[in-house]
């Protein structure tokens, strides 16, 4: 192997190791998500739970725990703390089995309307519309609306100009979607 090839291989190896040091942000639970919770050596406590609309789960001996916005590590800690008086050395594991709360709703004149999971970070309107087969032939592509519920309970509406996007224009209207958004295609 030549020195050039060796140096290139080493640089690629170092680059891959440097990317390993960057930690991904943990997934934060939402209502509708499902978890498999297991307690080591306590088979009677192992079960799949769904995050309820109020953001909580119920777990035997612990009761109701608010978990929306928490990571699985947080859930493990809360359940472990709740079990301490019954099982002092409990070892709890929580694994996300379904991210159904991480989706948007597509309504109107598309080929397959319904609930669409956001399967990648920063998914845009165009990406989600491609998952539902695109617009039907009667859709008004430049009047698409993204409806988003704000923290204060108000609803924000953003217009998407699909036809312009398809011509390489109006890139600013290709909104990054957030879980719970509704895309309305008239």
Secondary structure as UniProt FT lines:
FT   HELIX           3..20
FT   TURN            31..32
FT   STRAND          34..39
FT   TURN            40..41
FT   HELIX           43..45
FT   STRAND          47..50
FT   TURN            53..54
FT   STRAND          56..59
FT   TURN            60..62
FT   STRAND          63..66
FT   TURN            68..69
FT   HELIX           72..83
FT   TURN            84..86
FT   TURN            88..89
FT   STRAND          92..98
FT   TURN            100..101
FT   STRAND          103..108
FT   TURN            111..112
FT   STRAND          114..117
FT   TURN            121..122
FT   HELIX           125..131
FT   TURN            132..133
FT   TURN            137..138
FT   HELIX           141..143
FT   STRAND          144..149
FT   TURN            151..152
FT   STRAND          155..160
FT   HELIX           162..166
FT   TURN            167..168
FT   HELIX           171..173
FT   TURN            179..180
FT   STRAND          182..185
//
